[in-house]
Amino acid sequence: MPELNRRLEQITDSVIGHMTALCDALPGSINLAQGCPEHDPPKAILDALVKEAAGGPQHQYAVLCGSPNLRRCIADKYSPLIGKALDPEEEVVVTCGGTEAMMAIMMAICNEGDKVIIFSPFYECYGTDAFLNGAEPIYVPLVPPAYEFDPAVLEDAFKQGGKAIVVCNPNNPSGKVFTREELLLIEELAAKYDAFVITDEPYEHIVYAPYEHVRAASLPGAYERTITCNSLSKTFSITGWRIGFVIAPPKIAEAIKLAHVFLTVGTASPLQEAACAGFSLGQEYYDELVADYAANREIICGGLDEIGLTYTLPKGGFFVMVDITPFLEKPMFKGWSDLQFCEWLVDEIGVGATPGSCFFAEPVNNLIRLQFASNAATLHEAIERFKRLKAYL
Ligand SMILES: Cc1ncc(COP(=O)(O)O)c(C=O)c1O
């Protein structure tokens, strides 16, 4: 057989996929490894989908860079939030989820040998997307438990030739919400070293008071170098619809459109039309969404408090990083990896978690990630099962 793409040999399979497969193989287990909202999507969107399904021109190819209606909705929503009148034709591209958006962005900006700065811990696809497009990741640690970065280390990464930086805000997996000051510094360094800022914001509406979401693209002078990568997956609880989008200045958006068109020829047309209905929802929808996730955070974190495990309280998103050091110090677990611990958790208590090491470039072995997007009953049951772990402490 002729040789396959050599770059793929260096990419390891998804650890989250592995943990999910273990949960799937064990009836009755609870998968807190993969974050998938158990909320129903807003009724307005589902009603609109029924109408779309009933027929009409939207069952054929969409306009390649996104339905004009959806791009108009996106431009109308984000113009005031970013503080710039966005042109839906020139500055918005609709993609197959945020996942494709990030790949299309990397395809649009990377040349062989380029370097892309990525904060560690990171969402799984950033380094892979950069690498598959010939670029080399430079990792800058967000140091647990506070997940802060050292400005000198960040500047050093730009000095090494970082052509772009990826900022996941709110951050998956750590729950960090970048402050205005941190984002100003990132934008200032990007301007100094002439780099792009790619900001991945699918959890923008899941930020817990008193913290607030600051859009990097809205900062003074930032728009021209900032590429916003986003998704409707979490905002409208429609992860299966695969609708993401990019907002970027026209020349950059043009390159992203080109990459997107050759990757997918466009996103599912009826779903794009139906998703427009979500943009008419008022502030009360977003308030309810974040209140629901805040209640879930309380169930999980309150449960961890009861058990006596330490964690970093997430400021945004629906993941929490839990410290498993107290277990790893016991003779029974001596020398175990976090992956072994997570595999054991599935067998022992029927709960799936993600080993933290898969999110870090540094050798971190004492953290596991739990998602709390499941419904309250599932999370309560997961905590009941975790309580059995006290016997091992
Ligand atoms: C940080 C982050 N970015 C992007 C995505 C991709 O989302 P989607 O492809 O469903 O839009 C996810 C999904 O979990 C995520 O956590």
PDBQT file of the ligand as one rigid body, heavy atoms in Angstrom, charges set to zero:
ROOT
HETATM    1  C1  LIG A 401     -13.044  25.028  23.345  1.00  0.00    +0.000 C 
HETATM    2  C2  LIG A 401     -13.808  24.390  22.261  1.00  0.00    +0.000 A 
HETATM    3  N1  LIG A 401     -13.676  24.854  21.027  1.00  0.00    +0.000 NA
HETATM    4  C3  LIG A 401     -14.346  24.311  20.002  1.00  0.00    +0.000 A 
HETATM    5  C4  LIG A 401     -15.206  23.258  20.204  1.00  0.00    +0.000 A 
HETATM    6  C5  LIG A 401     -15.888  22.682  18.993  1.00  0.00    +0.000 C 
HETATM    7  O1  LIG A 401     -17.239  22.766  19.061  1.00  0.00    +0.000 OA
HETATM    8  P1  LIG A 401     -18.159  22.428  17.819  1.00  0.00    +0.000 P 
HETATM    9  O2  LIG A 401     -17.332  21.824  16.751  1.00  0.00    +0.000 OA
HETATM   10  O3  LIG A 401     -19.222  21.521  18.326  1.00  0.00    +0.000 OA
HETATM   11  O4  LIG A 401     -18.736  23.737  17.391  1.00  0.00    +0.000 OA
HETATM   12  C6  LIG A 401     -15.377  22.724  21.475  1.00  0.00    +0.000 A 
HETATM   13  C7  LIG A 401     -16.248  21.561  21.708  1.00  0.00    +0.000 C 
HETATM   14  O5  LIG A 401     -16.329  20.968  22.728  1.00  0.00    +0.000 OA
HETATM   15  C8  LIG A 401     -14.663  23.316  22.547  1.00  0.00    +0.000 A 
HETATM   16  O6  LIG A 401     -14.765  22.855  23.796  1.00  0.00    +0.000 OA
ENDROOT
TORSDOF 0
